[in-house]
Amino acid sequence: MARSDGVLRTVVRGKRRDIGLGGLRLVSLADAREDAARLRRIARTGGDPLAERRQARRIMPTFKAAAEAVHDAHSSSFKNEKHKSQWITRRFKGKASNESLEAR
């Protein structure tokens, strides 16, 4: 890392880890200290701060996006074109993309 990057050195499960806190131009010193304290707490309780960070950055698809991906993967197994198109359109007609589906 460059000299202008904030780095937290801590021990996670017996191994030393250097965790980047962000560049000084992008992250204020107060924010970096706050983030470092939170990551230290996670490490002291036996957790993995890097895994925690990865989990927070992970993008969770909406139900509609996930259903469309499954439909695309399995649509070749449908024998009837009409059923292939009905399966996905009937379930999402008039629904917002982030709206959950009710059991029908």
C-alpha atoms as an extended CHARMM CRD file, in Angstrom:
* protein
*
       104  EXT
         1         1  MET       CA              0.0000000000        0.0000000000        0.0000000000  PROA      1               0.0000000000
         2         2  ALA       CA              1.0830000000        3.5540000000       -0.5610000000  PROA      2               0.0000000000
         3         3  ARG       CA              2.3380000000        5.7230000000        2.2690000000  PROA      3               0.0000000000
         4         4  SER       CA             -0.8640000000        7.7750000000        2.3040000000  PROA      4               0.0000000000
         5         5  ASP       CA             -3.0710000000        4.7730000000        3.0220000000  PROA      5               0.0000000000
         6         6  GLY       CA             -4.3930000000        4.0010000000        6.4760000000  PROA      6               0.0000000000
         7         7  VAL       CA             -3.6200000000        0.4300000000        7.5490000000  PROA      7               0.0000000000
         8         8  LEU       CA             -4.8820000000       -1.4960000000       10.5600000000  PROA      8               0.0000000000
         9         9  ARG       CA             -2.4510000000       -4.1230000000       11.8360000000  PROA      9               0.0000000000
        10        10  THR       CA             -4.2040000000       -6.6990000000       13.9530000000  PROA      10              0.0000000000
        11        11  VAL       CA             -4.0800000000      -10.3910000000       14.7740000000  PROA      11              0.0000000000
        12        12  VAL       CA             -6.8780000000      -12.5660000000       13.3990000000  PROA      12              0.0000000000
        13        13  ARG       CA             -6.9270000000      -16.1690000000       14.6610000000  PROA      13              0.0000000000
        14        14  GLY       CA             -3.2140000000      -16.1110000000       15.4160000000  PROA      14              0.0000000000
        15        15  LYS       CA             -2.1030000000      -14.4990000000       12.1640000000  PROA      15              0.0000000000
        16        16  ARG       CA             -1.0990000000      -10.9000000000       11.6680000000  PROA      16              0.0000000000
        17        17  ARG       CA             -3.2710000000       -9.1060000000        9.1410000000  PROA      17              0.0000000000
        18        18  ASP       CA             -2.7980000000       -5.7250000000        7.5100000000  PROA      18              0.0000000000
        19        19  ILE       CA             -6.2220000000       -4.3500000000        6.6480000000  PROA      19              0.0000000000
        20        20  GLY       CA             -6.5080000000       -1.2540000000        4.4700000000  PROA      20              0.0000000000
        21        21  LEU       CA             -8.6930000000        1.5280000000        5.7940000000  PROA      21              0.0000000000
        22        22  GLY       CA             -8.5780000000        3.7420000000        2.6980000000  PROA      22              0.0000000000
        23        23  GLY       CA             -6.5160000000        6.5970000000        1.4090000000  PROA      23              0.0000000000
        24        24  LEU       CA             -6.1870000000        9.7780000000        3.4400000000  PROA      24              0.0000000000
        25        25  ARG       CA             -7.7140000000       11.7900000000        0.6280000000  PROA      25              0.0000000000
        26        26  LEU       CA            -10.8180000000        9.5650000000        0.5340000000  PROA      26              0.0000000000
        27        27  VAL       CA            -11.3430000000        8.6430000000        4.1890000000  PROA      27              0.0000000000
        28        28  SER       CA            -11.1350000000       11.0790000000        7.0860000000  PROA      28              0.0000000000
        29        29  LEU       CA             -8.9860000000       10.1880000000       10.0740000000  PROA      29              0.0000000000
        30        30  ALA       CA            -12.0680000000        9.9800000000       12.3050000000  PROA      30              0.0000000000
        31        31  ASP       CA            -13.7950000000        7.5640000000        9.9130000000  PROA      31              0.0000000000
        32        32  ALA       CA            -10.6490000000        5.4420000000        9.6420000000  PROA      32              0.0000000000
        33        33  ARG       CA            -10.3660000000        5.2480000000       13.4510000000  PROA      33              0.0000000000
        34        34  GLU       CA            -14.0220000000        4.2970000000       13.7370000000  PROA      34              0.0000000000
        35        35  ASP       CA            -13.6500000000        1.5710000000       11.0940000000  PROA      35              0.0000000000
        36        36  ALA       CA            -10.4490000000        0.2990000000       12.7370000000  PROA      36              0.0000000000
        37        37  ALA       CA            -12.1740000000        0.0590000000       16.1310000000  PROA      37              0.0000000000
        38        38  ARG       CA            -15.0690000000       -1.8830000000       14.5960000000  PROA      38              0.0000000000
        39        39  LEU       CA            -12.7070000000       -4.2820000000       12.8030000000  PROA      39              0.0000000000
        40        40  ARG       CA            -10.6470000000       -4.7910000000       16.0000000000  PROA      40              0.0000000000
        41        41  ARG       CA            -13.8260000000       -5.6830000000       17.9090000000  PROA      41              0.0000000000
        42        42  ILE       CA            -14.6860000000       -8.2980000000       15.2910000000  PROA      42              0.0000000000
        43        43  ALA       CA            -11.1730000000       -9.7820000000       15.4720000000  PROA      43              0.0000000000
        44        44  ARG       CA            -11.1880000000       -9.8840000000       19.2990000000  PROA      44              0.0000000000
        45        45  THR       CA            -14.4750000000      -11.7630000000       19.3950000000  PROA      45              0.0000000000
        46        46  GLY       CA            -13.0260000000      -14.4740000000       17.1510000000  PROA      46              0.0000000000
        47        47  GLY       CA            -14.4980000000      -13.2530000000       13.8840000000  PROA      47              0.0000000000
        48        48  ASP       CA            -12.7270000000      -12.5100000000       10.6360000000  PROA      48              0.0000000000
        49        49  PRO       CA            -12.8780000000       -8.7930000000        9.7910000000  PROA      49              0.0000000000
        50        50  LEU       CA            -11.9270000000       -9.3920000000        6.1620000000  PROA      50              0.0000000000
        51        51  ALA       CA            -14.7210000000      -11.9290000000        5.6970000000  PROA      51              0.0000000000
        52        52  GLU       CA            -17.0950000000       -9.4900000000        7.3660000000  PROA      52              0.0000000000
        53        53  ARG       CA            -16.0690000000       -6.7960000000        4.9010000000  PROA      53              0.0000000000
        54        54  ARG       CA            -16.4590000000       -9.1080000000        1.9160000000  PROA      54              0.0000000000
        55        55  GLN       CA            -19.9370000000      -10.0560000000        3.1110000000  PROA      55              0.0000000000
        56        56  ALA       CA            -20.9250000000       -6.3950000000        3.4400000000  PROA      56              0.0000000000
        57        57  ARG       CA            -19.7400000000       -5.6450000000       -0.1150000000  PROA      57              0.0000000000
        58        58  ARG       CA            -21.4810000000       -8.6430000000       -1.6220000000  PROA      58              0.0000000000
        59        59  ILE       CA            -24.3100000000       -7.6670000000       -3.9100000000  PROA      59              0.0000000000
        60        60  MET       CA            -27.5330000000       -9.5100000000       -3.2350000000  PROA      60              0.0000000000
        61        61  PRO       CA            -29.7540000000       -9.8660000000       -6.3140000000  PROA      61              0.0000000000
        62        62  THR       CA            -33.4370000000       -9.0850000000       -6.0920000000  PROA      62              0.0000000000
        63        63  PHE       CA            -35.8260000000      -12.0100000000       -6.1290000000  PROA      63              0.0000000000
        64        64  LYS       CA            -36.9010000000      -11.0720000000       -9.6360000000  PROA      64              0.0000000000
        65        65  ALA       CA            -33.3070000000      -11.0570000000      -10.9330000000  PROA      65              0.0000000000
        66        66  ALA       CA            -32.6010000000      -14.4150000000       -9.3000000000  PROA      66              0.0000000000
        67        67  ALA       CA            -35.8220000000      -15.9320000000      -10.6770000000  PROA      67              0.0000000000
        68        68  GLU       CA            -35.0340000000      -14.6640000000      -14.1660000000  PROA      68              0.0000000000
        69        69  ALA       CA            -31.5350000000      -16.1780000000      -13.9630000000  PROA      69              0.0000000000
        70        70  VAL       CA            -32.9970000000      -19.5470000000      -12.9230000000  PROA      70              0.0000000000
        71        71  HSD       CA            -35.6260000000      -19.2850000000      -15.6660000000  PROA      71              0.0000000000
        72        72  ASP       CA            -32.9350000000      -18.5820000000      -18.2710000000  PROA      72              0.0000000000
        73        73  ALA       CA            -30.9250000000      -21.5610000000      -17.0720000000  PROA      73              0.0000000000
        74        74  HSD       CA            -33.8840000000      -23.9670000000      -17.1580000000  PROA      74              0.0000000000
        75        75  SER       CA            -35.9860000000      -22.5690000000      -20.0040000000  PROA      75              0.0000000000
        76        76  SER       CA            -34.3960000000      -24.9200000000      -22.5000000000  PROA      76              0.0000000000
        77        77  SER       CA            -36.0390000000      -27.8440000000      -20.6750000000  PROA      77              0.0000000000
        78        78  PHE       CA            -39.5540000000      -26.4680000000      -21.2320000000  PROA      78              0.0000000000
        79        79  LYS       CA            -41.2450000000      -28.3500000000      -24.0450000000  PROA      79              0.0000000000
        80        80  ASN       CA            -43.7940000000      -25.6840000000      -24.8900000000  PROA      80              0.0000000000
        81        81  GLU       CA            -42.8310000000      -22.1060000000      -25.9100000000  PROA      81              0.0000000000
        82        82  LYS       CA            -46.0610000000      -20.7500000000      -24.4520000000  PROA      82              0.0000000000
        83        83  HSD       CA            -45.2540000000      -22.1940000000      -21.0240000000  PROA      83              0.0000000000
        84        84  LYS       CA            -41.7090000000      -20.8710000000      -21.2320000000  PROA      84              0.0000000000
        85        85  SER       CA            -42.9310000000      -17.2970000000      -21.6760000000  PROA      85              0.0000000000
        86        86  GLN       CA            -45.8470000000      -17.6080000000      -19.2450000000  PROA      86              0.0000000000
        87        87  TRP       CA            -43.7700000000      -18.9480000000      -16.3940000000  PROA      87              0.0000000000
        88        88  ILE       CA            -41.8000000000      -15.7530000000      -15.8720000000  PROA      88              0.0000000000
        89        89  THR       CA            -44.2340000000      -13.0680000000      -17.0660000000  PROA      89              0.0000000000
        90        90  ARG       CA            -47.1730000000      -14.3100000000      -15.0340000000  PROA      90              0.0000000000
        91        91  ARG       CA            -45.2130000000      -14.1570000000      -11.7900000000  PROA      91              0.0000000000
        92        92  PHE       CA            -43.7850000000      -10.6680000000      -12.2610000000  PROA      92              0.0000000000
        93        93  LYS       CA            -46.5390000000       -8.8570000000      -14.0910000000  PROA      93              0.0000000000
        94        94  GLY       CA            -46.9590000000       -5.4410000000      -12.4800000000  PROA      94              0.0000000000
        95        95  LYS       CA            -44.3760000000       -6.0180000000       -9.7490000000  PROA      95              0.0000000000
        96        96  ALA       CA            -41.4930000000       -3.7000000000       -8.9640000000  PROA      96              0.0000000000
        97        97  SER       CA            -38.0820000000       -5.3200000000       -9.3310000000  PROA      97              0.0000000000
        98        98  ASN       CA            -37.3400000000       -5.1460000000       -5.5860000000  PROA      98              0.0000000000
        99        99  GLU       CA            -40.8100000000       -6.2330000000       -4.4800000000  PROA      99              0.0000000000
       100       100  SER       CA            -41.0870000000       -9.7050000000       -2.9840000000  PROA      100             0.0000000000
       101       101  LEU       CA            -43.4830000000      -12.2550000000       -4.3580000000  PROA      101             0.0000000000
       102       102  GLU       CA            -46.3410000000      -13.6960000000       -2.3530000000  PROA      102             0.0000000000
       103       103  ALA       CA            -47.0310000000      -17.4130000000       -2.3730000000  PROA      103             0.0000000000
       104       104  ARG       CA            -49.7490000000      -18.2250000000       -4.8600000000  PROA      104             0.0000000000
